Amino acid sequence: MSEQLTEQGFVRVCRLDELPATGAAAADIHGRRVALVRTEDGGVHCVDDTCTHANVSLSEGELDGCTLECWLHGSRFDLLTGEPSGPPATVPIVVHTVRTEGDEVFVALSEES
């Protein structure tokens, strides 16, 4: 996946066909590791790729509706809010803004870290 900076802080990250039909893929945007997630309804979401409970990749976890599960301890994170569903994670992940234009996916990184 390549990245190109556009106006308003959005970065072109990939094409839709580079993402799984349903599931997550890891990407690097300006040195920040994120998970791009495509849900069953065709929505595309972007969150930080690292679980806030353990230093593991969320893009390797299972997608269930609009939540992404950490494969190590089972915490699920809401893709819209970043909130964990319950322990062991208690700290939300950062959610980034996604925009699609045609078959191109753009992301604006949140200032939070």
C-alpha positions as CSV (number, residue, x, y, z in Angstrom):
1,M,0.0,0.0,0.0
2,S,1.4,3.4,-1.0
3,E,0.7,6.8,0.5
4,Q,0.3,10.1,-1.2
5,L,-0.5,13.3,0.7
6,T,-3.6,15.3,-0.5
7,E,-5.3,18.4,0.6
8,Q,-6.9,18.7,4.1
9,G,-4.5,16.2,5.7
10,F,-5.8,13.1,3.9
11,V,-3.3,10.6,2.6
12,R,-4.1,8.1,-0.2
13,V,-3.3,4.8,1.4
14,C,-4.6,2.1,-1.0
15,R,-7.3,1.0,-3.5
16,L,-10.4,-0.8,-2.2
17,D,-9.3,-4.0,-4.0
18,E,-6.1,-4.1,-2.0
19,L,-8.2,-4.6,1.2
20,P,-9.9,-7.9,2.1
21,A,-13.6,-8.0,1.1
22,T,-14.3,-8.3,4.9
23,G,-11.5,-8.0,7.4
24,A,-8.4,-6.0,8.3
25,A,-5.0,-5.1,6.8
26,A,-2.1,-3.3,8.3
27,A,-0.7,-0.1,6.8
28,D,2.0,2.5,7.7
29,I,1.1,6.1,7.3
30,H,4.0,8.5,8.0
31,G,5.5,6.0,10.5
32,R,2.2,5.3,12.3
33,R,1.0,1.7,12.1
34,V,-2.8,1.5,11.4
35,A,-5.4,-1.1,10.7
36,L,-7.7,-0.5,7.7
37,V,-10.8,-2.5,8.2
38,R,-13.5,-3.3,5.7
39,T,-16.8,-4.4,7.3
40,E,-19.5,-6.6,5.8
41,D,-21.6,-3.6,4.9
42,G,-18.7,-2.3,2.7
43,G,-17.6,0.4,5.2
44,V,-14.0,1.2,5.5
45,H,-12.6,2.2,8.9
46,C,-9.1,3.0,10.2
47,V,-7.8,2.6,13.8
48,D,-4.4,2.4,15.4
49,D,-3.1,-1.1,14.9
50,T,-1.8,-1.7,18.4
51,C,-3.9,-3.0,21.2
52,T,-3.9,-0.7,24.2
53,H,-3.7,-3.6,26.6
54,A,-0.9,-5.6,25.0
55,N,1.6,-4.6,22.2
56,V,0.0,-6.8,19.5
57,S,-1.4,-6.1,16.1
58,L,-5.1,-5.6,15.9
59,S,-5.1,-6.2,12.1
60,E,-4.4,-9.8,12.9
61,G,-7.6,-10.1,14.9
62,E,-11.1,-11.2,14.0
63,L,-13.8,-8.8,12.8
64,D,-17.2,-9.1,14.3
65,G,-19.7,-6.6,12.9
66,C,-18.2,-3.2,13.7
67,T,-15.7,-4.5,16.3
68,L,-12.1,-5.8,15.9
69,E,-10.8,-8.3,18.4
70,C,-7.3,-8.5,19.8
71,W,-6.2,-12.0,19.1
72,L,-4.0,-12.3,22.2
73,H,-6.5,-11.6,25.1
74,G,-9.9,-11.2,23.3
75,S,-10.7,-7.5,24.0
76,R,-12.9,-6.1,21.2
77,F,-12.6,-2.5,20.0
78,D,-15.5,-0.5,18.4
79,L,-14.3,0.7,15.0
80,L,-16.5,3.9,15.3
81,T,-15.5,5.0,18.8
82,G,-12.3,3.0,19.6
83,E,-13.8,2.0,22.9
84,P,-13.0,-1.5,24.2
85,S,-16.0,-3.8,24.9
86,G,-14.5,-5.0,28.2
87,P,-11.4,-6.3,30.0
88,P,-8.6,-6.8,29.8
89,A,-8.4,-3.6,27.7
90,T,-9.7,-0.5,29.4
91,V,-8.1,2.3,27.2
92,P,-9.7,3.0,23.8
93,I,-7.7,2.9,20.5
94,V,-7.4,5.9,18.3
95,V,-9.9,6.2,15.4
96,H,-8.9,7.9,12.2
97,T,-11.1,9.6,9.5
98,V,-11.5,7.6,6.3
99,R,-12.7,8.9,2.9
100,T,-13.2,6.9,-0.2
101,E,-13.2,8.4,-3.7
102,G,-14.1,5.8,-6.4
103,D,-11.9,2.9,-5.5
104,E,-9.3,4.9,-3.7
105,V,-9.0,5.0,0.2
106,F,-7.8,8.1,2.0
107,V,-7.1,8.5,5.7
108,A,-6.6,11.6,7.8
109,L,-4.7,10.7,11.0
110,S,-6.1,11.8,14.3
111,E,-3.9,14.0,16.4
112,E,-4.3,11.6,19.3
113,S,-1.6,9.1,19.9
